Amino acid sequence: GRTFSFSLCASALWALLPVIARDQLHMDASGFGMLSASFGIGAVVWVLGLQRHLPPTSLNTQVIAGHVVWMSAIPIIAFASHTAMAMAGCFAAGAAWVAVLPALSAGIQSTAPAWVRARSVAMNLVAMQASLALGSVLWGWVASISSLGLALAASSGTMLLLLGLSYRV
């Protein structure tokens, strides 16, 4: 459930980033590549650097922190008027992505009984892929009837709501 809810809302960035690059920031394909690279660099910096300098925390704390960082990064990207601002938001979103999804995966692997562990991991992957697909359609539709900024803000608000509902899971 937590993987599904995070990925459903996070899919808004994946679905709308090319449009943000083209329409909001007036970039070409190389500009979209820069935004994507910023996301990847944020993920790598988190995994190889920043995470090691933090005190050990529970997986739940790491997941919640990743949600908060993601929900903070998305409005920055949504309303960025400069490339550097959008790149900073993508950097933070990349760090949040690898803070949340691997922690959820580790939680599933460590809590599922051995006899269903492989199935549990597979269901987690199915939940992530399905929610990315469904969310992309949802947030694309929201953007088409409103605006990019509103769709991304709605995805962050929905993530906050779903996090609140699944806090104890």
C-alpha positions as CSV (number, residue, x, y, z in Angstrom):
1,G,0.0,0.0,0.0
2,R,2.7,2.5,0.8
3,T,4.7,1.6,-2.3
4,F,1.5,2.1,-4.4
5,S,0.6,5.4,-2.8
6,F,4.1,6.9,-3.1
7,S,4.5,5.8,-6.7
8,L,1.0,6.9,-7.7
9,C,1.8,10.4,-6.6
10,A,5.5,10.4,-7.6
11,S,4.5,9.4,-11.1
12,A,3.3,13.0,-11.7
13,L,7.0,14.1,-12.0
14,W,7.8,11.3,-14.5
15,A,4.7,12.1,-16.5
16,L,4.9,15.8,-16.6
17,L,8.7,16.6,-16.5
18,P,9.0,16.6,-20.3
19,V,6.2,19.1,-20.6
20,I,7.7,21.2,-17.8
21,A,11.0,21.3,-19.6
22,R,9.4,22.2,-22.9
23,D,6.5,24.5,-22.0
24,Q,7.5,26.0,-18.6
25,L,11.2,26.3,-18.9
26,H,11.4,26.5,-22.7
27,M,14.0,23.8,-23.0
28,D,14.8,21.4,-25.7
29,A,15.6,17.7,-25.4
30,S,19.1,18.4,-23.9
31,G,17.4,20.6,-21.2
32,F,15.1,17.7,-20.4
33,G,18.2,15.5,-20.1
34,M,19.7,18.0,-17.7
35,L,16.6,17.8,-15.5
36,S,16.7,14.0,-15.6
37,A,20.4,14.0,-14.9
38,S,19.8,16.2,-11.8
39,F,17.4,13.6,-10.5
40,G,19.9,10.9,-11.0
41,I,22.7,12.8,-9.4
42,G,20.5,13.5,-6.4
43,A,19.8,9.8,-6.1
44,V,23.5,8.9,-6.4
45,V,24.6,11.6,-3.9
46,W,22.0,10.4,-1.4
47,V,23.1,6.7,-1.7
48,L,26.9,7.3,-1.8
49,G,27.2,10.3,0.4
50,L,24.6,11.9,2.5
51,Q,22.9,8.8,3.8
52,R,26.1,7.6,5.4
53,H,26.5,10.7,7.6
54,L,23.0,10.5,9.2
55,P,22.4,8.6,12.4
56,P,20.7,5.2,11.9
57,T,16.9,5.4,11.8
58,S,14.0,3.1,11.3
59,L,12.8,2.3,7.8
60,N,9.5,4.1,8.6
61,T,11.4,7.2,9.6
62,Q,13.4,7.1,6.4
63,V,10.3,6.6,4.3
64,I,8.5,9.5,6.0
65,A,11.5,11.8,5.6
66,G,11.7,10.8,1.9
67,H,8.0,11.7,1.5
68,V,8.6,15.1,3.1
69,V,11.6,15.8,0.8
70,W,9.6,14.7,-2.2
71,M,6.6,16.8,-1.3
72,S,8.9,19.8,-0.8
73,A,10.7,19.3,-4.1
74,I,7.7,19.0,-6.3
75,P,6.3,22.5,-5.8
76,I,9.8,23.8,-6.5
77,I,9.8,22.1,-9.8
78,A,6.2,22.9,-10.5
79,F,6.6,26.6,-10.2
80,A,10.3,27.0,-11.2
81,S,10.9,29.9,-13.6
82,H,14.6,29.2,-13.9
83,T,16.4,26.0,-14.9
84,A,18.7,26.0,-11.9
85,M,15.6,26.0,-9.6
86,A,14.1,23.1,-11.4
87,M,17.4,21.2,-11.3
88,A,17.6,21.7,-7.6
89,G,14.1,20.4,-7.2
90,C,14.9,17.4,-9.4
91,F,18.1,16.8,-7.3
92,A,16.0,16.6,-4.1
93,A,13.4,14.4,-5.7
94,G,16.1,12.0,-6.8
95,A,17.4,11.8,-3.2
96,A,13.8,11.2,-1.9
97,W,13.1,8.5,-4.5
98,V,16.0,6.4,-3.3
99,A,15.2,7.1,0.3
100,V,11.7,5.8,0.0
101,L,11.5,2.9,-2.5
102,P,14.5,0.9,-1.3
103,A,13.4,1.3,2.3
104,L,10.0,0.0,1.5
105,S,11.5,-2.9,-0.4
106,A,13.8,-3.7,2.5
107,G,10.8,-3.6,4.8
108,I,9.0,-6.1,2.7
109,Q,12.0,-8.4,2.4
110,S,12.7,-8.3,6.1
111,T,9.1,-8.8,7.3
112,A,7.7,-11.3,4.9
113,P,7.8,-14.9,5.9
114,A,10.4,-16.9,4.0
115,W,7.8,-19.0,2.2
116,V,6.2,-16.0,0.6
117,R,9.1,-13.6,0.4
118,A,9.7,-13.8,-3.3
119,R,6.0,-13.3,-4.0
120,S,5.9,-10.4,-1.6
121,V,8.8,-8.7,-3.4
122,A,7.1,-9.4,-6.7
123,M,3.8,-7.9,-5.6
124,N,5.7,-4.8,-4.4
125,L,7.2,-4.4,-7.9
126,V,3.8,-4.9,-9.5
127,A,2.3,-2.3,-7.1
128,M,5.1,0.2,-8.1
129,Q,4.8,-0.4,-11.8
130,A,1.0,-0.3,-11.8
131,S,0.9,2.9,-9.8
132,L,3.4,4.6,-12.0
133,A,1.3,3.7,-15.0
134,L,-2.0,4.7,-13.4
135,G,-0.6,7.8,-11.9
136,S,0.9,9.0,-15.1
137,V,-2.6,8.9,-16.7
138,L,-4.2,10.5,-13.7
139,W,-1.7,13.4,-13.4
140,G,-1.6,13.9,-17.2
141,W,-5.3,14.2,-17.2
142,V,-5.3,16.7,-14.2
143,A,-2.7,18.8,-16.0
144,S,-4.7,18.8,-19.2
145,I,-7.8,20.1,-17.5
146,S,-6.0,22.5,-15.3
147,S,-2.3,23.3,-15.3
148,L,1.1,21.7,-14.8
149,G,1.6,23.5,-11.5
150,L,-1.8,22.5,-10.2
151,A,-1.4,18.9,-11.2
152,L,2.0,18.7,-9.4
153,A,0.7,20.5,-6.4
154,A,-2.3,18.1,-6.3
155,S,0.1,15.1,-6.5
156,S,2.0,16.5,-3.5
157,G,-1.2,17.1,-1.5
158,T,-2.5,13.6,-2.4
159,M,0.8,12.1,-1.2
160,L,0.4,13.9,2.1
161,L,-3.1,12.6,2.5
162,L,-2.1,9.0,1.6
163,L,0.9,9.2,3.9
164,G,-1.3,10.3,6.7
165,L,-3.7,7.4,6.0
166,S,-0.9,4.8,5.8
167,Y,1.3,6.2,8.6
168,R,1.1,3.1,10.8
169,V,1.4,0.6,7.9
